[in-house]
């Protein structure tokens, strides 16, 4: 039996709360019924978010590249009938290939993916003709768009530190006592630069249309820091400004 740490349980609860209190509510506002819907969570992590959608009435499945996180998902799902698997979006043997779902979810996953145009096309194969694709991410040019909050050096964790000239390419690799995996991921996000305008262009080129969008000055993800989510309102439509001040955005896509 998988031993679950207190940190993992806390993170699972955070995932559950974000999904149940905010994502499920947004989906209903956008006309997506969860009761009886089939849902696939790509990059499901420990499965807290998917468990929340299950509890809202959906029939759920999910996969993640990290086998240990999938093991935790199995341990924490309780008696919920959710099909959790280990799998890689970049391989031909991706789980659930050939199946189609009413809703496909990527919670703060898409910004990490290479080959974004190819990945958007692959996600489309999981959608029913009238299915929906829910994608959330922190815009790259926002305060912590490179996830530098996971670094140890105080100066490297400052808001917008990742936007300093040569910060990621020259300064970051020279920092001591940092996790190589986190350094690599921050550098990767700096290379990919997943902003809102760029995302919308990728979606359009991939045969998708935006049917719902909500940006936040304070993202729902920040409830784990004791903060209350704050929608961006009209600010979300200001070119360039929105990319800087919105800490999170939720998109709902449909096939064009």
Secondary structure as UniProt FT lines:
FT   HELIX           6..18
FT   HELIX           19..23
FT   HELIX           24..29
FT   TURN            30..31
FT   TURN            35..36
FT   STRAND          38..42
FT   TURN            45..46
FT   HELIX           48..55
FT   TURN            56..57
FT   STRAND          59..64
FT   HELIX           67..76
FT   TURN            78..79
FT   STRAND          83..86
FT   TURN            89..90
FT   TURN            92..93
FT   TURN            95..98
FT   STRAND          101..107
FT   HELIX           110..112
FT   HELIX           116..125
FT   STRAND          127..137
FT   TURN            140..141
FT   TURN            143..146
FT   HELIX           148..150
FT   HELIX           155..157
FT   TURN            159..160
FT   HELIX           161..163
FT   TURN            165..166
FT   HELIX           167..171
FT   HELIX           172..174
FT   HELIX           180..192
FT   HELIX           196..205
FT   TURN            206..207
FT   STRAND          208..218
FT   HELIX           220..225
FT   STRAND          230..231
FT   HELIX           233..237
FT   TURN            239..240
FT   HELIX           241..245
FT   STRAND          248..255
//
